[in-house]
């Protein structure tokens, strides 16, 4: 049995890992500077809960439509955070 991930699974796993790692970085920044702490904690917890539940329902397949929706949701949150930071600095 071949347990290697397909290219689609690897792509969606990477696409989900990027906002997750950035939320950890945001959480560290928020806690050290005491800004947007509630958002940083909430986004991090939402990702842990969301990814764990969707991967459980998708039986571990990162290319499942539920996981794809979760990944896209967090990319939208990342874009909104970027827009918020651009607006604050501009």
C-alpha positions as a LaTeX table, in Angstrom:
\begin{tabular}{lrrr}
\hline
Residue & $x$ (\AA) & $y$ (\AA) & $z$ (\AA) \\
\hline
Unk1 & 0.00 & 0.00 & 0.00 \\
Unk2 & 1.36 & 3.41 & $-1.01$ \\
Unk3 & 0.84 & 6.02 & 1.72 \\
Unk4 & 2.52 & 8.87 & $-0.16$ \\
Unk5 & 0.51 & 12.08 & $-0.45$ \\
Unk6 & $-0.77$ & 13.06 & $-3.86$ \\
Unk7 & 0.34 & 16.42 & $-5.25$ \\
Unk8 & $-3.11$ & 17.88 & $-4.49$ \\
Unk9 & $-2.93$ & 16.69 & $-0.90$ \\
Unk10 & 0.56 & 18.14 & $-0.48$ \\
Unk11 & $-0.53$ & 21.46 & $-1.97$ \\
Unk12 & $-3.56$ & 21.80 & 0.31 \\
Unk13 & $-1.53$ & 20.76 & 3.35 \\
Unk14 & 1.02 & 23.47 & 2.55 \\
Unk15 & $-1.75$ & 26.00 & 1.89 \\
Unk16 & $-3.18$ & 25.23 & 5.33 \\
Unk17 & 0.18 & 25.33 & 7.08 \\
Unk18 & 1.05 & 28.85 & 5.93 \\
Unk19 & $-1.79$ & 30.69 & 7.72 \\
Unk20 & $-1.36$ & 28.42 & 10.74 \\
Unk21 & 2.31 & 29.32 & 11.09 \\
Unk22 & 1.54 & 32.99 & 10.51 \\
Unk23 & $-1.11$ & 32.85 & 13.25 \\
Unk24 & 1.52 & 31.51 & 15.65 \\
Unk25 & 3.81 & 34.39 & 14.67 \\
Unk26 & 0.94 & 36.86 & 15.12 \\
Unk27 & 0.15 & 35.37 & 18.51 \\
Unk28 & 3.75 & 35.86 & 19.64 \\
Unk29 & 3.78 & 39.43 & 18.33 \\
Unk30 & 0.41 & 40.23 & 19.89 \\
Unk31 & 1.36 & 38.88 & 23.30 \\
Unk32 & 4.70 & 40.67 & 23.36 \\
Unk33 & 3.30 & 44.03 & 22.22 \\
Unk34 & $-0.15$ & 43.71 & 23.78 \\
Unk35 & $-2.01$ & 44.57 & 20.55 \\
Unk36 & $-4.84$ & 42.63 & 18.89 \\
Unk37 & $-4.42$ & 39.91 & 21.50 \\
Unk38 & $-8.04$ & 38.73 & 21.36 \\
Unk39 & $-7.92$ & 38.35 & 17.57 \\
Unk40 & $-4.59$ & 36.53 & 17.68 \\
Unk41 & $-5.73$ & 34.06 & 20.33 \\
Unk42 & $-9.11$ & 33.55 & 18.68 \\
Unk43 & $-7.68$ & 32.96 & 15.22 \\
Unk44 & $-5.13$ & 30.48 & 16.55 \\
Unk45 & $-7.75$ & 28.52 & 18.53 \\
Unk46 & $-10.17$ & 28.61 & 15.60 \\
Unk47 & $-7.54$ & 27.11 & 13.33 \\
Unk48 & $-6.66$ & 24.32 & 15.75 \\
Unk49 & $-10.32$ & 23.44 & 16.25 \\
Unk50 & $-11.26$ & 23.90 & 12.59 \\
Unk51 & $-8.42$ & 21.92 & 11.08 \\
Unk52 & $-8.68$ & 19.09 & 13.58 \\
Unk53 & $-12.43$ & 18.70 & 13.09 \\
Unk54 & $-12.37$ & 18.95 & 9.30 \\
Unk55 & $-9.45$ & 16.54 & 9.00 \\
Unk56 & $-11.30$ & 14.14 & 11.28 \\
Unk57 & $-14.43$ & 14.35 & 9.15 \\
Unk58 & $-12.36$ & 14.07 & 5.95 \\
Unk59 & $-10.57$ & 10.99 & 7.33 \\
Unk60 & $-7.19$ & 12.70 & 7.09 \\
Unk61 & $-7.45$ & 13.80 & 3.44 \\
Unk62 & $-6.14$ & 17.38 & 3.10 \\
Unk63 & $-7.62$ & 17.61 & $-0.42$ \\
Unk64 & $-11.17$ & 16.98 & 0.87 \\
Unk65 & $-13.65$ & 19.79 & 0.18 \\
Unk66 & $-14.21$ & 20.42 & 3.91 \\
Unk67 & $-10.50$ & 20.98 & 4.48 \\
Unk68 & $-10.28$ & 23.13 & 1.36 \\
Unk69 & $-13.06$ & 25.33 & 2.72 \\
Unk70 & $-11.26$ & 25.64 & 6.04 \\
Unk71 & $-8.01$ & 26.59 & 4.30 \\
Unk72 & $-9.74$ & 29.20 & 2.16 \\
Unk73 & $-11.48$ & 30.62 & 5.23 \\
Unk74 & $-8.13$ & 31.18 & 6.95 \\
Unk75 & $-6.58$ & 32.67 & 3.82 \\
Unk76 & $-9.45$ & 35.18 & 3.76 \\
Unk77 & $-8.78$ & 35.97 & 7.43 \\
Unk78 & $-5.11$ & 36.45 & 6.56 \\
Unk79 & $-6.00$ & 38.85 & 3.73 \\
Unk80 & $-8.34$ & 40.81 & 6.01 \\
Unk81 & $-5.59$ & 41.05 & 8.61 \\
Unk82 & $-3.20$ & 42.31 & 5.93 \\
Unk83 & $-5.74$ & 44.92 & 4.83 \\
Unk84 & $-6.21$ & 45.98 & 8.45 \\
Unk85 & $-2.47$ & 46.41 & 8.92 \\
Unk86 & $-2.11$ & 48.32 & 5.65 \\
Unk87 & $-4.97$ & 50.62 & 6.64 \\
Unk88 & $-3.43$ & 51.22 & 10.09 \\
Unk89 & $-0.02$ & 52.08 & 8.62 \\
Unk90 & $-1.26$ & 54.12 & 5.66 \\
\hline
\end{tabular}
